[in-house]
Every structure is written in structure tokens, then in C-alpha cells.
Amino acid sequence: MEKKDFYIFISDYNLVKHNNEFYYRNCFCWANSVSIIKIYFGFSSELGVIFDF
């Protein structure tokens, strides 16, 4: 399967900065085994998250 990006909004910014990129630690339980997900600053002024499955 091709990799898809799932875009959501979060209200709890538990951020980790790594290599000039921001990550959100302690993701939601329905995100399977993904433990660190990449923060995406996109078309909205709000903070979103990209899940890579």
C-alpha cells in the first residue's frame, strides 16, 4: 500500500524538537504503534499532525 498522511488537529502540544523539526510525543492510542508523529504547519494557522502509516 502507498503511504498516506492523516491530518488532524491537536490541543495538547507535547512537542519535541529534533533536527529543526517539531514532533508530538505521546500520540493518541488509536494511532497503533506510532509513538512519535511529525508536526505539520500547513494551510491552517492551527497546529496539525501527520500520521505516517
Residue pairs with C-beta under 8 A, 6 or more apart in sequence:
3 52
3 53
4 53
5 40
5 50
5 51
5 52
6 50
6 51
6 53
7 40
7 42
7 48
7 49
7 50
8 48
8 49
8 51
9 44
9 46
9 47
9 48
9 49
10 24
10 47
10 48
10 49
13 24
13 47
14 24
14 25
14 26
15 22
15 23
15 24
15 25
15 39
16 22
16 23
16 24
16 25
16 36
17 23
21 38
21 39
22 38
22 39
22 41
23 36
23 37
23 38
23 39
24 36
24 37
24 38
24 39
24 49
25 35
25 36
26 35
27 34
27 35
27 36
27 37
27 49
27 51
31 37
31 51
32 53
34 51
34 52
34 53
37 49
37 50
37 51
37 52
38 49
38 50
38 52
39 47
39 48
39 49
39 50
40 48
40 49
40 50
41 47
41 48
42 48
